[in-house]
Amino acid sequence: QDCLQNHPECQPMFKGSYFPTRLLDLGQQLLSSEPPKLVETKNGIGTEFCSPAYATLSHCWGNSQPLRLLMQNKLQHLQGIPLSALPRVFSEAMTVCRNLGIRYLWIDSLCICQDSEEDWAQESALMGAIYSHAILNIAATGS
């Protein structure tokens, strides 16, 4: 908050000038038990979003395939992602965000359609902007 409110050089970066195509909406409540849901920002910038701030999670997939956004489950994710389906690193990143008052989170495997070559090509080209405009980047390098 100090950075956003008192550092003029930081303020333009977080004034809603950039949103990834999709974000996870964690809800407005700090200790919310409601499931996160996927939101498409192109349909709601300026109206749906209360805060321009979003965080990112950078994580190593390792040997397992975490929960992923696929063309076949996209509509379900737009309605809500069951908390029980989330890998621990995802749910812990969500807890960090909620505790810091950050409502939106970007996770590559949940915000890029993993089975769409077109979506992957388009969205992966934006990763530099996605990470650089985030208010916080969470790195889970040993998850």
Salt bridges, closest charged atoms under 4 A:
ASP2 OD2 - HIS7 NE2 3.78
ASP25 OD1 - ARG103 NE 2.81
GLU40 OE2 - ARG22 NE 3.54
GLU40 OE2 - LYS74 NZ 2.84
GLU92 OE2 - ARG88 NE 2.66
ASP108 OD1 - HIS59 NE2 3.42
ASP119 OD1 - ARG22 NH2 2.94
